[in-house]
Amino acid sequence: MGWKKLLVCLALIAGASAHAEPPALVEQALQTMDAVSIDDWFFTETTVTGEATTVKRHDPTRPEGQRWTLVSVDGREPTDEEREKAAREQAPAEEDDAEEEDEGEIRAMIDTESLTLIEETAAHATYRFRPVAEDEDDAKLFDHVDATLRVSKADAYVESLEMRSREPFSPGFGVKVKEFAMALTFAPVGSDAIVLPETVRIRMAGRAFLVKKIDETVVVTYSDYRRSAD
């Protein structure tokens, strides 16, 4: 699962965002993020959950639906069944990525009218913003989170985007969320200082129907970037 698919799951893109222009520094940073697609790069994706650690390798030169190779599961060679499952999951994942790319990714998650500067240092500026919800389910979540965007002042790129629940809440019948947090980080890669995803961390804790405990943390790390043309 790529970082964009995680965004689709937990911070879905809106079809109609606000028309206000963002601050100049934020606009520069968003342009930096828009300029590069992770799909054009070789990279390694390591996903750690409470159940397993999986490592996959992305090859942009291969046909769609065949770009991901499952490298290891919990440090061992994948079984045939695990490889087959990973292969079956590729096509819908890449279709979702393509759809999200058309939508605008990070930029479309931000209601530009709500951007408020809350901290500024010599190195970065941090803004609070209201996330844009695509549907009612997203709105129920976003009503209970504080969202921040941190921007590098020197190089004008998004360093991180975070969402964190303010208090326990119920997004739907029978479900009580005690804690929700999502953090995306980005960093320059290579001598050209192109900015690409670094980590995605998602935390969810709560209870469903007073019986089932929800306690999940997913951490995805991206490494070993290499241009497809190299």
C-alpha positions as CSV (number, residue, x, y, z in Angstrom):
1,M,0.0,0.0,0.0
2,G,1.5,3.3,-1.1
3,W,1.4,6.6,0.8
4,K,-1.3,8.0,-1.6
5,K,-3.6,5.0,-0.9
6,L,-3.3,5.7,2.8
7,L,-4.3,9.3,2.1
8,V,-7.3,8.1,0.2
9,C,-8.3,5.9,3.2
10,L,-7.9,8.5,5.9
11,A,-7.9,12.0,4.3
12,L,-9.9,11.7,1.2
13,I,-9.7,14.4,-1.5
14,A,-12.5,16.8,-2.0
15,G,-14.2,17.6,-5.3
16,A,-14.8,21.2,-4.4
17,S,-12.3,23.1,-2.3
18,A,-12.2,26.8,-1.3
19,H,-11.1,29.3,-3.8
20,A,-9.0,31.6,-1.5
21,E,-5.4,31.9,-2.4
22,P,-3.0,30.4,0.2
23,P,-0.1,32.4,1.6
24,A,2.8,32.9,-0.8
25,L,5.1,30.5,1.2
26,V,2.4,27.8,1.3
27,E,1.7,28.2,-2.4
28,Q,5.4,27.8,-3.2
29,A,5.6,24.7,-1.1
30,L,2.5,23.2,-2.7
31,Q,3.9,23.8,-6.1
32,T,7.1,22.0,-5.0
33,M,5.0,19.0,-3.9
34,D,3.0,19.1,-7.1
35,A,6.0,19.1,-9.4
36,V,7.1,15.5,-8.6
37,S,5.3,12.1,-8.7
38,I,6.5,9.3,-6.5
39,D,5.2,6.9,-9.2
40,D,8.2,7.9,-11.4
41,W,10.8,6.6,-9.0
42,F,12.3,3.4,-7.8
43,F,11.9,3.1,-4.1
44,T,11.5,0.7,-1.1
45,E,8.4,0.8,1.0
46,T,8.5,-0.7,4.5
47,T,5.2,-1.1,6.4
48,V,5.1,-2.0,10.1
49,T,1.9,-2.9,11.8
50,G,1.0,-4.8,14.9
51,E,0.8,-8.0,12.8
52,A,3.8,-7.9,10.4
53,T,6.6,-6.0,8.8
54,T,6.5,-6.1,5.0
55,V,9.0,-4.7,2.5
56,K,8.1,-4.0,-1.1
57,R,10.0,-2.5,-4.0
58,H,8.5,-0.2,-6.6
59,D,9.7,-0.3,-10.2
60,P,8.2,2.5,-12.4
61,T,9.5,0.9,-15.6
62,R,7.3,-2.1,-15.3
63,P,3.7,-2.2,-16.7
64,E,0.8,-1.0,-14.5
65,G,-0.3,-3.8,-12.2
66,Q,3.2,-5.2,-12.0
67,R,5.3,-2.4,-10.5
68,W,5.4,-3.8,-6.9
69,T,7.5,-6.7,-5.8
70,L,7.1,-8.2,-2.3
71,V,10.6,-8.5,-1.0
72,S,10.1,-9.8,2.5
73,V,7.6,-10.5,5.3
74,D,9.0,-10.3,8.9
75,G,12.5,-10.5,7.6
76,R,11.9,-13.8,5.7
77,E,11.3,-14.7,2.1
78,P,7.5,-14.4,1.2
79,T,5.6,-17.5,0.7
80,D,3.9,-18.3,-2.7
81,E,0.6,-17.4,-1.2
82,E,1.8,-14.1,0.1
83,R,3.3,-13.2,-3.3
84,E,0.1,-14.2,-5.1
85,K,-1.9,-12.0,-2.7
86,A,0.4,-9.0,-3.2
87,A,0.1,-9.5,-6.9
88,R,-3.7,-9.5,-6.8
89,E,-3.7,-6.3,-4.8
90,Q,-1.6,-4.3,-7.2
91,A,-4.0,-3.4,-9.9
92,P,-6.7,-1.7,-7.7
93,A,-4.0,0.1,-5.7
94,E,-2.4,1.7,-8.7
95,E,-5.8,2.6,-10.1
96,D,-6.5,4.4,-6.9
97,D,-3.1,6.2,-7.0
98,A,-3.8,7.4,-10.6
99,E,-7.2,8.7,-9.5
100,E,-5.8,10.6,-6.5
101,E,-3.0,12.1,-8.6
102,D,-5.6,13.7,-10.9
103,E,-7.4,15.1,-7.8
104,G,-4.4,17.1,-6.6
105,E,-3.1,15.2,-3.5
106,I,-1.8,17.4,-0.7
107,R,-3.1,20.6,-2.1
108,A,-6.7,19.4,-2.3
109,M,-6.7,18.3,1.4
110,I,-6.4,21.9,2.6
111,D,-9.2,24.5,2.9
112,T,-7.1,27.5,2.0
113,E,-9.5,29.9,3.6
114,S,-8.8,28.4,6.9
115,L,-4.9,28.6,6.9
116,T,-3.7,30.4,10.0
117,L,0.0,30.9,10.9
118,I,0.5,29.5,14.4
119,E,4.3,29.3,14.7
120,E,7.3,30.8,12.8
121,T,11.0,30.2,13.3
122,A,14.0,30.9,11.1
123,A,13.7,27.4,9.6
124,H,10.0,26.8,9.1
125,A,6.4,28.1,9.4
126,T,3.5,26.1,10.8
127,Y,-0.1,26.7,9.8
128,R,-3.3,25.3,11.2
129,F,-5.9,24.4,8.6
130,R,-9.3,22.8,8.2
131,P,-9.1,19.5,6.2
132,V,-11.5,19.3,3.3
133,A,-14.0,16.4,3.5
134,E,-15.2,14.5,0.5
135,D,-18.2,13.0,2.2
136,E,-20.2,12.8,5.4
137,D,-17.9,10.1,6.9
138,D,-14.8,12.3,6.4
139,A,-16.7,15.3,7.8
140,K,-17.5,13.4,11.0
141,L,-13.8,12.6,11.5
142,F,-12.5,16.1,10.5
143,D,-14.9,17.8,12.9
144,H,-12.8,16.4,15.7
145,V,-9.2,16.9,14.5
146,D,-6.7,19.6,14.6
147,A,-4.6,19.7,11.4
148,T,-1.3,21.4,10.8
149,L,1.0,22.0,7.9
150,R,4.7,22.7,8.4
151,V,6.6,24.4,5.6
152,S,10.4,24.8,5.1
153,K,11.1,28.5,4.7
154,A,14.5,28.1,3.1
155,D,13.5,25.6,0.4
156,A,9.7,26.1,0.2
157,Y,8.4,22.6,0.6
158,V,6.0,20.8,2.9
159,E,7.9,19.2,5.7
160,S,4.9,17.6,7.4
161,L,1.2,17.4,7.5
162,E,-0.5,16.2,10.7
163,M,-4.0,15.5,12.0
164,R,-4.8,14.7,15.6
165,S,-8.1,14.2,17.4
166,R,-8.9,16.8,20.1
167,E,-11.1,14.5,22.2
168,P,-12.8,11.1,22.1
169,F,-15.6,11.0,19.6
170,S,-18.0,8.7,17.8
171,P,-17.8,8.7,14.0
172,G,-20.7,6.3,13.7
173,F,-23.1,4.0,15.5
174,G,-21.4,1.8,18.0
175,V,-17.9,3.1,17.4
176,K,-16.0,5.2,19.9
177,V,-12.6,6.6,18.8
178,K,-10.4,7.4,21.8
179,E,-7.4,8.6,19.7
180,F,-6.8,9.3,16.0
181,A,-3.5,10.7,14.6
182,M,-2.0,10.8,11.2
183,A,1.4,12.3,10.3
184,L,3.0,12.6,6.9
185,T,6.6,13.7,6.5
186,F,8.6,14.7,3.4
187,A,12.2,15.3,2.7
188,P,14.6,16.3,-0.1
189,V,16.1,13.5,-2.1
190,G,19.4,13.5,-3.9
191,S,21.6,16.4,-5.1
192,D,18.6,18.1,-6.8
193,A,16.8,18.3,-3.5
194,I,13.6,16.9,-5.0
195,V,11.0,16.4,-2.2
196,L,9.4,13.0,-1.8
197,P,7.5,11.1,1.0
198,E,9.6,10.0,3.9
199,T,7.1,8.5,6.4
200,V,3.4,8.0,7.0
201,R,2.2,7.2,10.5
202,I,-1.4,6.4,11.4
203,R,-2.7,5.7,14.9
204,M,-6.2,4.7,15.9
205,A,-7.5,3.6,19.3
206,G,-11.0,3.1,20.6
207,R,-13.7,0.5,20.8
208,A,-16.5,-0.9,18.5
209,F,-19.8,-1.9,20.0
210,L,-18.4,-1.9,23.5
211,V,-16.7,-5.3,22.8
212,K,-14.1,-5.0,20.1
213,K,-11.0,-3.1,21.1
214,I,-9.4,-0.9,18.4
215,D,-5.7,-0.4,18.9
216,E,-3.8,0.0,15.6
217,T,-0.6,1.8,14.5
218,V,0.7,1.7,11.0
219,V,4.1,3.1,10.1
220,V,5.2,3.3,6.5
221,T,8.8,4.3,5.6
222,Y,10.1,5.2,2.1
223,S,13.7,4.7,1.2
224,D,16.3,3.9,-1.5
225,Y,14.9,6.4,-4.0
226,R,16.3,6.3,-7.5
227,R,15.1,8.0,-10.6
228,S,13.6,5.8,-13.3
229,A,16.0,7.3,-15.8
230,D,19.1,6.6,-13.8
